[in-house]
Amino acid sequence: MIRNSDLADLSLVDAAEAVRTGETTSEALLDACLATIDAANGQVNATIWLDREGAREAAREADKARAAGAPLGPLHGVPMAHKDMYYQVGRRSTCGSAIREDFVADATATVVERLAAAGAYAFGGLNMAEFALNPTGHNKAFGDCRNPWGADHITGGSSSGSGAGVAARFTFAALGSDTGGSIRLPASACGVTGLKPTQTRVSRAGVMPLSFSCDNVGPLTRTARDCARFMSVIAGHDPRDPTSARLPVPDYEAVLDGDVRGLRIGIAETYFLNGADAPVVAAVEQACAVFAARGAIVSRIALPLMDAVTAYGGIVSRVEASTIHETWMRERPGDYAVHLSARLYAGFAIPAAYYVQALSRRGPVLRAFAGEVFGKVDVLATPTIRTCLPTRAETDIDHGPPGSETRFMAVSANTRPFNYLGLPAISIPCGFDPNGLPIGLQLAARPFGEARLLKVADAYQRDTDWHLRRPPLPGAAA
């Protein structure tokens, strides 16, 4: 049997395997999660609500099913907490906002249902940026989520509690959402693995919307293998979401063989390194050297159309967010954080012709970008966040010093382009900055190239241990 003190450090895949083989129980996994939350959440502030009684019942049912010899799903008996914008019947879903503090859903998100069908169960809602519109993790209603590696620094947003909770061992995995980097940013800032799938790869039914054209559902986990198993469960067409792709879902875990020989990896020379800090650039270079040592072909590549990508992407996301929030912005403007209402008001001022042009140009820009870039390389490598991780005070644009808005917007500069383009991108930990905060490597691929990204990320994690390191929090295993 695995020692109870070690259970929280298990990967998602190892936790599921331990329940399947009887090395541990689902109830013991739940106890390990709750113990770490009780010990460290006062420092991290990663949770909004917990359903301890419901989770205990679910754990016992999972253990009974295993003892009875029932068929077990690939995530059987694994407890999880998710970003608090995934609707579940009869449970709160605050969306990180005072406006929805008491909202109770009457339907369950498709991805939550698919995780349950695979044997997992949800036990909590995780902190997040208000209405998922913030790259740092600041939150007016529920308090800022704090980075488990350094409480004064940002967690990344908007899936702040998901990144911090996975890193702090509060949960074995968590759902996040990504409209401008909201999975990859907390993955980078908190030292975990986070995948933004191709637009339409995963159903968005039952998930709080922010931008119809840029929203994505995906996982935050500790390893690429965890991410692969999670994706195999949640990906695929959903009749409840007519925008979801009808392409078959590959066995993502089956491709993780460590073989990247001959794979072409391009280091982005333009845009993504603009203003980048030296420790970040060095970490990305060293990560690519690991790929080269495994036989990949590493080169440098200039990127086309980045001015168009950034301009059009900003127009689309702002207009659509403002449209979704129009009623509340008229009726309850005071319930929004200042920085949030300022960004939403700006969306109302964008002419309709600009919005239509930005949407109509999306396909041609994607085709030109993908043809130019992925005609030369198979995977594009960039920093996830260009700079060493800023503090919460430095990026607090409601109360912060001059220049805080620039620092705030710079956080997501490298992630936003892939939302407009709809391309899959993953962030994996690749080092630490001089302040002891994580650095993330972002990898992007052609549409529906998630398997390739996971293969490359897994190969890197076979040769490094950044993803295994645990923040120095109360309750951490010795």
SELUM-984484 format. One line per 2 residues: number of its first residue (from 1); their letters; for each residue x, z, y of C-alpha. Coordinates in steps of 0.25 Angstrom, whole numbers. Layout:
! residues N
NUM> A> X:Z:Y  ...
***
This chain:
! residues 478
1> MI> 0:0:0  4:-3:14
3> RN> 7:10:22  -4:12:32
5> SD> 6:13:44  10:-1:41
7> LA> -4:-7:40  -5:-11:55
9> DL> 8:-19:55  3:-28:44
11> SL> 0:-43:48  -14:-48:47
13> VD> -10:-56:34  -3:-44:28
15> AA> -15:-34:31  -25:-44:25
17> EA> -16:-45:13  -14:-30:12
19> VR> -29:-28:11  -31:-39:1
21> TG> -20:-33:-9  -25:-19:-7
23> ET> -12:-14:0  -20:-9:11
25> TS> -35:-8:15  -43:-14:26
27> EA> -46:0:31  -31:4:31
29> LL> -29:-8:40  -40:-4:49
31> DA> -34:10:50  -20:4:54
33> CL> -26:-4:65  -35:8:70
35> AT> -23:17:69  -14:8:78
37> ID> -25:6:88  -27:21:89
39> AA> -12:23:91  -9:12:101
41> NG> -22:6:108  -21:16:119
43> QV> -8:9:123  -12:-5:119
45> NA> -27:-5:123  -30:-17:113
47> TI> -44:-13:109  -57:-13:116
49> WL> -66:-8:104  -64:-4:89
51> DR> -74:-4:78  -68:7:69
53> EG> -80:10:61  -84:-5:59
55> AR> -70:-8:55  -69:3:45
57> EA> -81:-2:38  -76:-16:38
59> AR> -62:-11:32  -69:-3:21
61> EA> -78:-15:18  -65:-24:17
63> DK> -58:-14:8  -71:-13:-1
65> AR> -71:-29:-2  -56:-29:-6
67> AA> -58:-18:-17  -70:-25:-22
69> GA> -62:-38:-24  -70:-46:-14
71> PL> -64:-59:-9  -55:-56:3
73> GP> -53:-64:15  -39:-67:21
75> LH> -41:-56:31  -48:-46:23
77> GV> -48:-32:28  -40:-34:40
79> PM> -45:-27:53  -44:-34:66
81> AH> -48:-32:81  -50:-44:90
83> KD> -50:-48:105  -63:-42:110
85> MY> -70:-56:112  -73:-59:98
87> YQ> -88:-56:96  -93:-48:84
89> VG> -107:-45:82  -111:-31:86
91> RR> -97:-28:92  -92:-27:107
93> ST> -84:-39:112  -80:-35:126
95> CG> -71:-48:129  -62:-38:137
97> SA> -72:-37:148  -81:-27:154
99> IR> -92:-37:155  -93:-38:140
101> ED> -89:-23:137  -102:-21:129
103> FV> -104:-35:124  -108:-35:109
105> AD> -108:-48:102  -119:-54:94
107> AT> -111:-64:86  -97:-63:79
109> AT> -86:-73:83  -83:-83:72
111> VV> -68:-79:71  -72:-64:69
113> ER> -82:-69:58  -71:-77:51
115> LA> -61:-65:52  -72:-56:45
117> AA> -74:-67:34  -59:-66:31
119> GA> -60:-51:29  -56:-46:43
121> YA> -64:-36:52  -64:-33:67
123> FG> -62:-19:71  -60:-20:86
125> GL> -60:-28:99  -47:-30:106
127> NM> -44:-29:121  -43:-42:129
129> AE> -42:-48:143  -55:-48:150
131> FA> -63:-60:144  -50:-65:138
133> LN> -46:-71:152  -32:-64:154
135> PT> -18:-67:148  -13:-53:150
137> GH> -22:-43:144  -27:-36:156
139> NK> -41:-30:155  -50:-24:166
141> AF> -61:-19:156  -53:-13:144
143> GD> -39:-11:150  -27:-19:148
145> CR> -22:-22:134  -8:-17:133
147> NP> 4:-24:126  8:-16:114
149> WG> 23:-19:117  22:-14:131
151> AD> 9:-9:137  13:-13:151
153> HI> 14:-28:147  2:-38:145
155> TG> -3:-40:131  -7:-55:134
157> GS> -21:-59:135  -32:-61:133
159> SS> -31:-56:119  -23:-44:123
161> GS> -29:-34:113  -27:-44:102
163> GA> -12:-46:105  -10:-31:107
165> GV> -18:-27:95  -11:-36:85
167> AA> 2:-32:91  -1:-17:91
169> RF> -7:-17:76  -21:-14:81
171> TF> -26:-26:73  -20:-36:63
173> AA> -25:-48:71  -34:-51:82
175> LG> -42:-62:87  -38:-67:101
177> SD> -43:-78:110  -35:-88:118
179> TG> -40:-96:130  -26:-96:138
181> GS> -17:-88:129  -25:-76:125
183> IR> -20:-76:111  -6:-80:113
185> LP> -3:-71:125  -6:-58:118
187> AS> 1:-63:106  13:-65:114
189> AC> 12:-53:122  10:-43:111
191> GV> 19:-50:100  9:-55:90
193> TG> 4:-69:85  -7:-76:92
195> LK> -13:-90:89  -22:-98:99
197> PT> -28:-109:89  -31:-123:93
199> QT> -43:-124:102  -56:-124:92
201> RV> -48:-120:80  -55:-106:80
203> SR> -70:-103:83  -73:-96:96
205> AG> -87:-93:92  -91:-78:96
207> VM> -78:-77:105  -79:-74:120
209> PL> -76:-87:127  -67:-89:139
211> SF> -64:-104:139  -72:-114:131
213> SC> -60:-123:131  -48:-114:129
215> DN> -53:-102:121  -47:-100:107
217> VG> -48:-89:96  -36:-85:88
219> PL> -28:-73:82  -18:-64:86
221> TR> -10:-58:74  4:-53:71
223> TA> 9:-65:63  7:-80:62
225> RD> 2:-78:48  -8:-68:52
227> CA> -12:-79:63  -13:-89:52
229> RF> -22:-81:43  -31:-77:55
231> MS> -32:-92:59  -36:-96:45
233> VI> -48:-87:46  -53:-90:60
235> AG> -50:-105:62  -60:-116:59
237> HD> -73:-122:64  -85:-113:67
239> PR> -99:-119:69  -101:-108:80
241> DP> -90:-114:88  -92:-129:89
243> TS> -79:-130:96  -71:-125:84
245> AR> -63:-136:77  -67:-141:63
247> LP> -53:-144:58  -50:-136:45
249> VP> -42:-123:46  -29:-124:39
251> DY> -23:-112:31  -14:-107:42
253> EA> -7:-97:34  -3:-107:23
255> VL> 6:-114:33  15:-102:36
257> DG> 27:-106:28  38:-104:38
259> DV> 42:-119:38  44:-125:52
261> RG> 55:-135:48  54:-147:56
263> LR> 43:-141:65  44:-146:79
265> IG> 43:-134:89  44:-137:104
267> IA> 48:-127:115  40:-130:127
269> ET> 49:-133:138  39:-135:149
271> YF> 28:-126:155  29:-115:145
273> LN> 43:-110:149  40:-111:164
275> GA> 44:-97:169  46:-91:155
277> DA> 55:-79:154  68:-80:147
279> PV> 65:-70:136  53:-78:133
281> VA> 60:-91:132  71:-85:124
283> AV> 61:-80:114  54:-93:112
285> EQ> 67:-100:110  71:-90:100
287> AC> 58:-92:93  60:-107:92
289> AV> 74:-105:87  67:-98:75
291> FA> 59:-110:72  71:-119:73
293> AR> 78:-110:63  66:-113:54
295> GA> 68:-128:55  59:-131:67
297> IV> 63:-141:77  63:-135:91
299> SR> 63:-143:103  59:-142:118
301> IA> 47:-149:123  41:-152:137
303> LP> 26:-151:138  17:-161:145
305> LM> 4:-159:153  6:-144:155
307> DA> 1:-144:170  -12:-151:165
309> VT> -13:-141:153  -12:-129:162
311> AY> -21:-134:173  -32:-139:164
313> GG> -32:-127:156  -33:-117:167
315> IV> -45:-125:172  -53:-125:159
317> SR> -51:-110:156  -54:-105:170
319> VE> -67:-114:171  -72:-110:157
321> AS> -69:-95:159  -76:-95:172
323> TI> -88:-102:166  -89:-92:155
325> HE> -89:-80:164  -97:-86:176
327> TW> -109:-77:174  -101:-64:172
329> MR> -92:-68:184  -105:-69:193
331> ER> -112:-56:187  -100:-47:184
333> PG> -88:-51:192  -83:-37:194
335> DY> -81:-35:179  -70:-45:178
337> AV> -56:-42:181  -51:-48:194
339> HL> -41:-57:188  -52:-62:178
341> SA> -63:-65:188  -52:-72:197
343> RL> -49:-82:186  -64:-84:182
345> YA> -68:-87:197  -57:-97:198
347> GF> -63:-105:186  -76:-106:195
349> AI> -68:-114:205  -63:-125:196
351> PA> -70:-138:198  -78:-143:186
353> AY> -70:-156:187  -57:-149:185
355> YV> -63:-142:172  -68:-155:166
357> QA> -55:-162:169  -47:-150:162
359> LS> -56:-151:150  -56:-166:149
361> RR> -41:-167:150  -39:-157:139
363> GP> -39:-167:127  -30:-177:134
365> VL> -20:-166:138  -20:-160:124
367> RA> -18:-173:118  -6:-177:127
369> FA> 0:-163:126  -1:-162:111
371> GE> 4:-176:109  16:-174:118
373> VF> 20:-160:113  16:-160:98
375> GK> 21:-174:97  35:-168:99
377> VD> 33:-154:93  24:-147:83
379> VL> 24:-133:90  26:-130:104
381> AT> 33:-117:107  32:-109:120
383> PT> 32:-94:125  18:-88:124
385> IR> 20:-81:137  32:-86:146
387> TC> 36:-73:152  40:-59:147
389> LP> 27:-51:146  22:-46:159
391> TR> 16:-33:161  1:-30:163
393> AE> 4:-26:178  12:-39:181
395> TD> 0:-47:176  -12:-39:182
397> ID> -17:-49:192  -28:-39:196
399> HG> -19:-28:200  -5:-33:198
401> PP> 6:-37:207  8:-50:214
403> GS> 12:-61:204  4:-55:193
405> ET> -6:-67:193  6:-76:190
407> RF> 11:-67:179  -3:-66:173
409> MA> -5:-81:173  9:-84:167
411> VS> 6:-76:155  -3:-87:149
413> AN> 4:-99:155  9:-103:141
415> TR> -3:-101:133  -14:-107:142
417> PF> -10:-122:140  -13:-121:125
419> NY> -27:-117:127  -30:-129:136
421> LG> -23:-138:126  -31:-131:114
423> LP> -18:-130:106  -15:-119:96
425> AI> -4:-109:100  2:-97:94
427> SI> 10:-85:100  20:-78:92
429> PC> 30:-66:96  44:-71:97
431> GF> 51:-60:104  51:-49:115
433> DP> 54:-49:130  64:-40:136
435> NG> 52:-30:139  49:-29:124
437> LP> 37:-38:125  33:-49:115
439> IG> 36:-64:118  27:-74:112
441> LQ> 30:-88:107  19:-98:108
443> LA> 18:-110:99  8:-121:101
445> AR> 4:-133:92  -5:-145:92
447> PF> -20:-143:90  -24:-136:77
449> GE> -9:-133:74  -11:-118:71
451> AR> -5:-119:58  8:-125:63
453> LL> 9:-114:74  6:-103:63
455> KV> 17:-109:54  27:-109:65
457> AD> 23:-95:70  24:-90:56
459> AY> 38:-96:54  43:-89:66
461> QR> 37:-76:62  45:-77:48
463> DT> 58:-77:56  55:-67:67
465> DW> 48:-53:68  43:-53:82
467> HL> 28:-53:76  31:-41:68
469> RR> 35:-32:79  25:-20:83
471> PP> 24:-14:96  29:0:98
473> LP> 15:7:99  10:20:94
475> GA> 6:19:80  16:8:77
477> AA> 22:8:63  36:14:62
***
